[in-house]
Amino acid sequence: MFQRLVSHNDDIKRLVEKGYAVGFDSNYLVIRDIPYLDQQLHLRTGSFVSKIMFIDQNKVTQDDHQVYFAGSVPYNFEGKPIPNLGGGPVRLPLSENSKDVIVERSFSNKPRKTGRFSDFFEKIESYVSIISGPAMEKYDVNPYTYRIVEQAQEDSVFKFQDTLSSRAEISDLSAKFKDDVIAIIGLGGTGSYVLDFLVKTPVREVRIFDIDPYYVHNVFRSPGRLQSDELGKLKVEVYGSRYENFRNGLKAEPKFIDETSKDDFSDVTFAFVCVDKGTSRAGIIELLVSMKIPFIDVGMGLSRKNGKLKGMARTSYFSTDENQIAKEKEMVPLTDNPDDVYKTNIQIGELNALNASLAVIRYKQLRGFYMESVANYDLLFDISDMKIVGSDLTDNQNDEV
């Protein structure tokens, strides 16, 4: 990463050539060996950290005019904090590769004429003159150590830089998914949206299973664009092709999953069951329960009444607790109604997406990404009153959430 970015970005190359200790951590530019004065006018050394925005695989630009600082408050010759820096105390978790850089605060100082730095070189030079100037003069030091800090980067499942996490400052939270192997069973309306959300989540691997072909009606309740040559192909082939240029660790299998499919679920840590037949669901649940794999089952029931659609979307979480599993089995259909052959299967794209969103949000709660105030096992969204109702094992009554 170091050589690639230096060779394709002149401003970063200029920083290296001038002698700055340039390094990278995920989607951050890190400049170490920055001298400054503390309140007692003692010489201290800190680091600048700045967000990187990737234009493509090789070209980067700055996110804004601010920088983060690993160090205490910098002072001037009079023993007063350097003025006009803005910002304030802040924490920014970096990876293990940069455990020597403990971000404590941010600074905000815009160029007076333009209000924006032209590139990283101008930005770092400006902050160095403000923050390091007193130390450089008093102790005859400078930040030009020519130190190369090329840390080994953690392998990423993505084929593009995950600038979303760095921009939102949630890289430490996103790391909670790095060991997960996720199985998605069924790529219909809801399952296809679950897949779309999870391929953009840094889980180690996503395994998708479906045996059905991709037809025109699937286009109207699934994410992404359509290419005419996709029609008639297997869904796993279509979706595998769509996402193969985005991430590694996507495994597509045209298989029917039941209690005999244990070999396909070795190392799976969590699963999403997105099927619409009760008998199929029953076999899948038996498999996952026997292998002690927690999972979320989704379902939707819509009907037409008085010229309008009504119904619910359901999200049910199955843990590995036997009592909870038994309770959840009462909530989900495990058989097929003979009358369903005459019933119109109504599914609408936005409700499929909502059902998938609830399922993925619930999974991310379980991993500690989102806050969880109530451990709901079931979530029901009623389209008529736009309310989501949840229930857990501690209460037989439903609680609105």
Sequence and secondary structure as in RCSB ss.txt:
>XXXX:A:sequence
MFQRLVSHNDDIKRLVEKGYAVGFDSNYLVIRDIPYLDQQLHLRTGSFVSKIMFIDQNKVTQDDHQVYFAGSVPY
NFEGKPIPNLGGGPVRLPLSENSKDVIVERSFSNKPRKTGRFSDFFEKIESYVSIISGPAMEKYDVNPYTYRIVE
QAQEDSVFKFQDTLSSRAEISDLSAKFKDDVIAIIGLGGTGSYVLDFLVKTPVREVRIFDIDPYYVHNVFRSPGR
LQSDELGKLKVEVYGSRYENFRNGLKAEPKFIDETSKDDFSDVTFAFVCVDKGTSRAGIIELLVSMKIPFIDVGM
GLSRKNGKLKGMARTSYFSTDENQIAKEKEMVPLTDNPDDVYKTNIQIGELNALNASLAVIRYKQLRGFYMESVA
NYDLLFDISDMKIVGSDLTDNQNDEV
>XXXX:A:secstr
 HHHHHHH HHHHHHHHHTBEEEEETTEEEEEEEEEE TT  EEEEEEEEEEEESSSS EEES SEEEEESS  B
 TTSSB SS   EE      GGGTT    EEEE   TTTSS SSHHHHHHHHHHHHTHHHHHHH   SB    B 
      SBSS  HHHHHTT HHHHGGGTT EEEEE  SHHHHHHHHHHHTS  SEEEEE   B  HHHHTTSSS 
  GGGTTSBHHHHHHHHHTTTBS EEEE    STT GGGGTT  EEEE  S HHHHHHHHHHHHHTT  EEEEEE
EEEEETTEEEEEEEEEEE S HHHHHHHHTTS  S  GGGGGS     HHHHHHHHHHHHHHHHHHTTSS  SS 
 SEEEEETTTTEEEEE TT SS EE 
